Structure formats: structure tokens, C-alpha cells
């Protein structure tokens, strides 16, 4: 696995579609362009079934190219390739801006929580609240909190078996955030003993009713947060919302290879990376990569347009154009179309 995070997976898929076009001859006809993209689409969709951004990235290129072909007036597929490149540039620009806005929404929530916990907004005081995060994207929600001076310490799940929180640690290191790496099963204990004030995670797909699919183990964190009366937020760009899907139980859950569970790879004292076997060689292993947290356990969704209630009504209030688009255009409507409204 070389690409992590739903947004980046979507961008990589769009680039993959574009690069497939570059393999064509400049004299390729429209049918050859369509066949090339269909083949690339099938290959890409099969790689990561859970993150909706991948499907969205593929579909946006397909739509853009089909529009370009309709306007090409018989000059082959060159214009389609150019249009695909343009759409990809728009896609990446949207996600970068959306991430900044998510950070602003997270900062506002953390500031309010800080004031409730400590009874003041004086961030110069040596008071820190504790944020538990699981997997990559949680950092988005509190990066901007640092800019306004909110003081906190991060409890960072290792997120076995991929150890995906390492990316989060790198980003936290750049911002100078105090953090502690904890084993995945430690979060419940920390919540029960008062060592966590809020949980913030990312998401790989969110249903239109607010069910959130994220790295395996997120559901358990949400259950522990609810049992200990702690807020549980999910940070995501709107490109991660699957407007076609209402029930999170219908999200396909990727199952990865046994070796990710049975082996661990790391840097040894001699500076070389090695992989070691953790289990008996003959043992089978189950490797479900994601789980789904029901909306009833989610305090709120942190998006580029602010905080949304984890419900169809709550999401529709922030993205009123999404559901009408779905009913009007059916399968042609994708979350990326929401970015058009944000750029006007």
C-alpha cells in the first residue's frame, strides 16, 4: 500500500485515469478512448472498494472525457485527455482547500470544548485537553486549533495492522503537538479514567444519513466514547460522503491479505527494514480493513462547511444541493459536484 487516506486515494484514481489516456496514440478514435478508460476504470475500482473517493475520482474523469468527446467534432481523443487533466487539477485544488476549512471547523469545536473544560479561553495557561485520534485524518480537525492557541495533547492509536497513524504523527511533529502513541485497545481505559476529553477520527466513506466508515477499530472507540459521555467527531471533506447510500451497513468492507496481520515490518537497530513473523506460520488471519460507526454514536461531522449533525437532515442542511442533484441526475451525481457551489 503506497497511498493512504480517502482523499488522496481519489486523487490517485483520477490521475490513473488520466495517465491511461496518455498511453494512447494522438490519432486514437473515440471508441479507443472509451475502451481505454473503461479498462482503467475497472482496474482502479477493484483496488480499494471501501473509500468512495476512488469511485468519485474515476467517475469525474469519465464524465469530463465524455463531455469532451461530445464536443470534439471528430478530432479523436486528444481533447478528452486535456479535459481529464483539467478536471484532475480542479479535484486536487478542492481537497486542499476543503482540508483547510475542516481544520477551521475543528478549531472552533476545540476552542468551545476547552472553555467548557477549564472555564476560560486563556490559552496561555498550562492547561491541556486530551484528544484521541484513530488513523490518518483526525489531525485535520485540530491543526487549525494550534494556530489560535488551543493547547492539547494527542493520544494516537497505533491503528494495527497498517500502523496508519504514523502519517498522523509526522504531521503532528511538524506542528509541535505533544503526543503519545498507544496500543489500539488502550483508548477505552483512557476514556474511563478521565485521560481523554474528545475523540476525533477521519473517514473513508460516510453515508447520506451520517454513518461513518473508517479504519478498523473506530467503532469500538465510538462505543467507549458514548459509554463515557465523551464527544465523538468525524472529520471529512464532502467528497467522502456517498450521497447514493443511506445505510452504512451497505458499505463494502475491504478485506486485505493475511500477512498484514501475521507479520510486522519495522526499522531495526542496524538501520535496515525487516519483516518478522508474529504468529505460527500455519495460523489463518482475518484482516477486515474498516468498520462502520452508526450515526447515533457520532456527535457531529466536521466538514469544509462547518459542523453537521450526523443525519440526513443535518447533511442536507449544509449541502442542500446534494440531494436534489441525486434525485435529478441519479448515478451521474457525485459529491465532487458540491465543489462547484463552493467555488462560486
Backbone torsions as a table, in degrees:
resi	resn	phi	psi	omega
1	UNK	NA	121.4	-178.5
2	UNK	-113.1	-16.1	-178.2
3	UNK	-121.9	125.7	-178.0
4	UNK	-126.7	147.1	179.7
5	UNK	98.1	131.5	-173.2
6	UNK	-59.2	-44.4	-178.5
7	UNK	-61.9	-43.7	-179.4
8	UNK	-68.8	-34.5	176.3
9	UNK	-61.4	-41.4	178.1
10	UNK	-63.4	-42.3	178.0
11	UNK	-63.9	-42.2	179.7
12	UNK	-63.2	-38.4	178.8
13	UNK	-64.2	-42.6	179.5
14	UNK	-63.8	-42.0	176.4
15	UNK	-63.2	-38.4	178.1
16	UNK	-60.6	-41.2	177.0
17	UNK	-62.8	-44.3	-180.0
18	UNK	-62.8	-44.7	-178.4
19	UNK	-64.8	-31.3	177.5
20	UNK	-62.7	-34.2	177.9
21	UNK	-67.9	-31.5	-178.2
22	UNK	-68.8	-16.6	177.0
23	UNK	-78.9	-9.9	-179.2
24	UNK	-83.0	153.9	173.1
25	UNK	-70.7	144.6	177.2
26	UNK	-57.3	-19.7	-179.3
27	UNK	-94.1	6.9	-179.1
28	UNK	-60.5	141.8	178.5
29	UNK	-87.6	176.4	-175.4
30	UNK	-61.6	-39.7	-179.8
31	UNK	-62.7	-41.1	178.3
32	UNK	-65.0	-38.1	176.5
33	UNK	-62.1	-46.7	-178.6
34	UNK	-64.9	-41.8	179.4
35	UNK	-64.6	-39.3	178.2
36	UNK	-61.4	-47.3	-178.7
37	UNK	-68.5	-35.9	178.1
38	UNK	-64.2	-42.2	178.0
39	UNK	-63.8	-45.2	178.9
40	UNK	-64.3	-38.9	179.6
41	UNK	-60.8	-46.2	-179.5
42	UNK	-63.2	-42.0	179.4
43	UNK	-63.2	-46.4	-176.3
44	UNK	-69.0	-43.0	-179.5
45	UNK	-60.4	-31.6	-176.7
46	UNK	-75.7	-15.5	-173.1
47	UNK	-76.7	-44.7	-175.3
48	UNK	-136.9	90.5	-172.2
49	UNK	-75.7	-16.9	-172.2
50	UNK	-85.2	-46.8	-176.1
51	UNK	-70.7	117.4	-177.3
52	UNK	-68.6	-23.5	-179.0
53	UNK	-58.6	-32.0	178.8
54	UNK	-63.6	-48.0	178.7
55	UNK	-61.7	-41.0	-179.1
56	UNK	-64.1	-43.9	178.9
57	UNK	-59.9	-42.6	178.3
58	UNK	-64.6	-46.4	-175.5
59	UNK	-67.8	-35.4	178.8
60	UNK	-63.4	-40.0	177.7
61	UNK	-67.3	-42.9	178.3
62	UNK	-58.6	-43.3	-179.7
63	UNK	-65.7	-44.8	-178.1
64	UNK	-63.7	-42.4	-179.4
65	UNK	-67.2	-40.8	179.9
66	UNK	-62.8	-39.3	175.9
67	UNK	-62.5	-43.9	179.7
68	UNK	-64.0	-39.2	179.2
69	UNK	-64.1	-36.8	179.2
70	UNK	-66.4	-20.6	-178.8
71	UNK	-105.7	1.4	-171.9
72	UNK	-78.6	-18.9	176.9
73	UNK	54.1	42.5	171.7
74	UNK	81.8	13.4	-179.4
75	UNK	-91.5	22.3	175.5
76	UNK	83.8	-151.4	-173.4
77	UNK	-105.7	3.4	-176.0
78	UNK	-61.9	-42.8	-179.8
79	UNK	-64.1	-35.7	178.4
80	UNK	-61.4	-42.2	179.5
81	UNK	-63.2	-41.7	179.0
82	UNK	-63.7	-40.9	179.1
83	UNK	-66.1	-38.4	177.8
84	UNK	-61.1	-42.2	178.6
85	UNK	-62.4	-40.4	-179.9
86	UNK	-64.0	-45.1	179.7
87	UNK	-61.6	-37.2	179.6
88	UNK	-65.3	-41.2	178.3
89	UNK	-61.1	-40.5	177.7
90	UNK	-63.1	-41.5	-178.2
91	UNK	-59.4	-47.1	-177.5
92	UNK	-68.6	-40.3	178.3
93	UNK	-60.0	-42.8	178.8
94	UNK	-58.3	-49.8	-175.5
95	UNK	-63.4	-39.8	179.6
96	UNK	-62.2	-44.1	179.4
97	UNK	-68.6	-40.8	179.7
98	UNK	-61.6	-39.8	179.3
99	UNK	-61.3	-39.6	178.7
100	UNK	-63.0	-43.3	-179.1
101	UNK	-67.5	-36.5	176.3
102	UNK	-61.2	-41.4	176.9
103	UNK	-59.0	-39.5	178.4
104	UNK	-65.3	-41.4	178.0
105	UNK	-64.2	-40.8	178.3
106	UNK	-65.3	-38.3	179.9
107	UNK	-62.5	-39.9	-180.0
108	UNK	-64.9	-42.3	179.0
109	UNK	-64.2	-43.8	-179.3
110	UNK	-65.6	-37.8	178.0
111	UNK	-63.0	-44.4	178.5
112	UNK	-62.8	-42.4	-179.8
113	UNK	-65.8	-40.7	178.9
114	UNK	-59.2	-45.0	-179.0
115	UNK	-65.1	-36.9	178.5
116	UNK	-69.3	-38.5	-177.4
117	UNK	-70.0	-43.4	-171.1
118	UNK	-111.0	-1.0	175.1
119	UNK	70.8	17.2	179.2
120	UNK	-158.4	167.5	177.3
121	UNK	-114.8	24.4	-179.3
122	UNK	-87.8	95.4	-176.1
123	UNK	-76.7	-3.8	177.7
124	UNK	-79.9	-13.7	179.1
125	UNK	-72.1	148.6	-178.5
126	UNK	-77.6	52.8	-179.7
127	UNK	-116.2	129.1	-178.3
128	UNK	-127.4	135.0	171.1
129	UNK	-94.1	160.2	-173.6
130	UNK	-109.3	123.2	-179.2
131	UNK	-111.6	124.5	174.9
132	UNK	-99.3	131.5	178.9
133	UNK	-128.1	152.4	-176.7
134	UNK	-132.5	118.9	-179.4
135	UNK	76.6	-172.8	-166.0
136	UNK	-63.0	-52.8	-155.7
137	UNK	-81.6	-6.7	-178.0
138	UNK	-58.2	-27.9	-177.9
139	UNK	-60.8	-27.3	-178.0
140	UNK	-57.4	-36.5	-171.8
141	UNK	-75.7	-17.6	179.9
142	UNK	-124.4	4.2	177.5
143	UNK	-59.9	-42.6	179.9
144	UNK	-71.4	-21.4	176.5
145	UNK	-60.0	-33.5	177.7
146	UNK	-64.5	-36.0	-176.7
147	UNK	-67.1	-29.2	177.9
148	UNK	-96.1	1.9	171.3
149	UNK	98.3	5.2	178.6
150	UNK	-63.0	132.3	-178.4
151	UNK	-102.4	128.9	178.2
152	UNK	-156.2	164.6	173.0
153	UNK	-119.6	141.6	-178.0
154	UNK	-102.7	130.0	169.9
155	UNK	-97.0	114.2	-169.8
156	UNK	-111.5	112.2	175.6
157	UNK	-61.7	141.8	176.3
158	UNK	-66.8	-25.3	178.3
159	UNK	58.3	62.2	174.8
160	UNK	-65.9	151.6	3.3
161	UNK	-94.1	-4.0	-175.1
162	UNK	-88.1	-8.4	-177.0
163	UNK	50.9	47.4	-174.5
164	UNK	-73.5	-12.6	177.6
165	UNK	-71.8	-9.4	177.4
166	UNK	-58.5	-39.0	176.7
167	UNK	-61.2	-39.7	178.1
168	UNK	-63.3	-40.2	179.7
169	UNK	-62.8	-39.4	179.5
170	UNK	-61.7	-42.3	-179.6
171	UNK	-68.7	-39.5	178.0
172	UNK	-64.1	-37.4	179.4
173	UNK	-60.6	-38.5	179.3
174	UNK	-64.8	-30.8	-178.9
175	UNK	-93.1	-3.1	179.0
176	UNK	72.8	29.3	-178.9
177	UNK	-81.3	128.1	173.7
178	UNK	-66.7	132.3	-176.6
179	UNK	-149.8	156.2	176.7
180	UNK	-130.6	126.5	175.2
181	UNK	-80.9	129.4	-178.7
182	UNK	-125.2	152.9	174.6
183	UNK	-64.3	150.5	-174.6
184	UNK	-55.0	-34.1	-175.6
185	UNK	-87.7	8.9	-177.2
186	UNK	-86.5	-24.5	-172.6
187	UNK	-54.4	-43.9	-179.3
188	UNK	-60.3	-42.6	178.4
189	UNK	-62.2	-43.9	-179.8
190	UNK	-64.1	-38.8	177.8
191	UNK	-65.5	-43.7	-176.8
192	UNK	-66.9	-30.8	-177.4
193	UNK	-95.6	11.4	173.6
194	UNK	80.0	18.7	-177.9
195	UNK	-98.4	6.7	174.6
196	UNK	-133.2	135.7	179.4
197	UNK	-105.3	-26.9	-177.9
198	UNK	-158.8	148.2	176.3
199	UNK	-114.3	131.4	176.6
200	UNK	-131.8	126.0	178.0
201	UNK	-125.4	173.8	170.8
202	UNK	-97.7	-162.4	178.5
203	UNK	-157.5	150.1	175.0
204	UNK	-103.0	-25.2	173.2
205	UNK	-160.9	137.1	176.6
206	UNK	-124.7	131.0	179.9
207	UNK	-73.0	165.1	-179.9
208	UNK	-66.8	-12.4	177.3
209	UNK	-102.2	4.8	172.1
210	UNK	97.6	2.8	173.1
211	UNK	-69.5	135.0	-172.6
212	UNK	-116.5	122.7	176.3
213	UNK	-99.5	126.2	-179.1
214	UNK	-145.7	-179.1	-178.4
215	UNK	-50.6	143.5	-178.0
216	UNK	-51.2	135.1	-177.7
217	UNK	105.8	-14.0	-179.6
218	UNK	-65.6	-40.3	-179.8
219	UNK	-57.3	-42.5	179.3
220	UNK	-63.9	-36.9	177.6
221	UNK	-64.8	-39.5	179.6
222	UNK	-66.0	-40.4	177.7
223	UNK	-62.7	-43.9	179.1
224	UNK	-65.0	-39.4	178.7
225	UNK	-63.0	-44.1	179.3
226	UNK	-62.6	-42.1	-178.7
227	UNK	-65.5	-24.6	-178.9
228	UNK	-108.2	15.2	176.2
229	UNK	55.9	41.8	178.8
230	UNK	-108.0	143.6	177.3
231	UNK	-69.1	141.3	-179.6
232	UNK	-127.5	110.2	-177.5
233	UNK	-111.3	149.4	175.0
234	UNK	-118.6	125.7	179.7
235	UNK	-101.0	129.6	-176.4
236	UNK	-161.8	147.7	168.2
237	UNK	-79.8	156.7	-177.9
238	UNK	-63.3	-18.5	177.0
239	UNK	-66.6	-12.0	178.7
240	UNK	-92.1	-6.9	178.5
241	UNK	-83.8	126.9	177.0
242	UNK	-95.1	95.7	-175.0
243	UNK	-70.2	-13.6	179.3
244	UNK	-84.9	-17.1	-170.7
245	UNK	-114.2	124.9	-179.3
246	UNK	-95.6	-39.7	-173.7
247	UNK	-101.4	119.9	179.6
248	UNK	-60.0	-22.1	178.7
249	UNK	-64.7	-17.1	-179.3
250	UNK	-90.9	-0.3	178.2
251	UNK	-71.1	126.7	177.7
252	UNK	-69.1	131.0	-178.2
253	UNK	-102.1	118.4	-179.4
254	UNK	-66.9	134.6	172.2
255	UNK	-113.4	120.5	-175.5
256	UNK	-99.5	178.5	-173.4
257	UNK	-68.0	156.1	-179.8
258	UNK	-61.1	-34.6	-172.2
259	UNK	-61.4	-28.3	179.3
260	UNK	-63.9	-29.5	177.9
261	UNK	-87.6	-39.6	-173.3
262	UNK	-79.0	-23.6	-177.6
263	UNK	-119.6	155.4	171.0
264	UNK	-128.6	140.5	-180.0
265	UNK	-120.7	138.2	-179.6
266	UNK	-163.4	178.2	-178.5
267	UNK	-87.8	124.0	-179.4
268	UNK	-89.0	171.7	-176.7
269	UNK	-62.9	-25.0	179.0
270	UNK	-84.5	6.4	177.9
271	UNK	84.9	2.1	-179.7
272	UNK	-101.6	146.0	177.5
273	UNK	-86.7	133.3	179.4
274	UNK	-136.9	155.0	176.8
275	UNK	-112.4	131.6	-178.1
276	UNK	-123.5	148.5	179.7
277	UNK	-83.6	130.7	-178.0
278	UNK	-101.6	-19.8	-174.0
279	UNK	-123.5	168.2	170.2
280	UNK	-57.1	140.2	-176.3
281	UNK	-56.1	-34.2	-175.1
282	UNK	-83.8	-7.0	-177.9
283	UNK	-69.6	139.3	171.4
284	UNK	-82.3	159.9	179.9
285	UNK	-139.7	142.2	174.5
286	UNK	-104.2	136.1	-173.7
287	UNK	-138.0	69.4	173.0
288	UNK	-76.2	124.4	-170.4
289	UNK	-84.3	-21.3	-174.5
290	UNK	-139.6	162.2	167.8
291	UNK	-139.2	170.2	-175.5
292	UNK	-116.4	128.3	175.8
293	UNK	-98.0	119.2	-179.9
294	UNK	-61.9	148.7	-177.1
295	UNK	-58.8	-27.5	-179.0
296	UNK	-63.8	-19.2	-179.9
297	UNK	-96.4	-3.5	-176.0
298	UNK	-99.4	119.9	179.5
299	UNK	-66.0	-40.2	179.4
300	UNK	-172.8	161.5	178.5
301	UNK	-108.7	122.0	179.8
302	UNK	-91.1	112.1	-176.1
303	UNK	-121.7	176.7	178.9
304	UNK	-68.4	-11.5	176.2
305	UNK	-106.5	9.9	178.4
306	UNK	111.7	-162.3	-175.8
307	UNK	-87.1	130.0	177.9
308	UNK	-119.0	143.1	169.2
309	UNK	-64.2	142.4	-178.7
310	UNK	-79.7	73.9	-179.8
311	UNK	-158.9	165.9	177.5
312	UNK	-62.1	-40.0	178.7
313	UNK	-64.7	-43.0	-178.8
314	UNK	-65.0	-42.7	178.9
315	UNK	-69.5	-37.9	179.5
316	UNK	-65.6	-30.5	179.4
317	UNK	-66.2	-35.7	179.0
318	UNK	-85.8	-30.1	-177.2
319	UNK	-126.1	66.1	-174.3
320	UNK	-63.3	-22.3	-179.0
321	UNK	-79.8	-13.0	-173.0
322	UNK	-69.7	-53.5	-176.3
323	UNK	-68.6	-39.1	173.7
324	UNK	-61.3	-38.3	177.3
325	UNK	-61.0	-41.1	-178.6
326	UNK	-63.2	-43.3	-177.4
327	UNK	-72.6	-27.5	-178.2
328	UNK	-83.8	-39.9	-170.7
329	UNK	-112.9	-4.8	177.7
330	UNK	59.2	-128.3	-172.8
331	UNK	-69.7	-11.2	179.3
332	UNK	-79.6	-15.2	-179.8
333	UNK	-81.5	131.6	178.3
334	UNK	-133.9	155.6	179.5
335	UNK	-55.2	-28.5	-177.4
336	UNK	-63.3	-25.1	-179.6
337	UNK	-64.7	-19.8	177.9
338	UNK	-62.8	-30.1	-178.8
339	UNK	-61.5	-24.4	179.2
340	UNK	-61.6	-40.6	-179.8
341	UNK	-67.7	-36.0	-178.6
342	UNK	-70.8	-21.1	-177.8
343	UNK	-93.9	-4.1	-178.6
344	UNK	-94.0	NA	NA
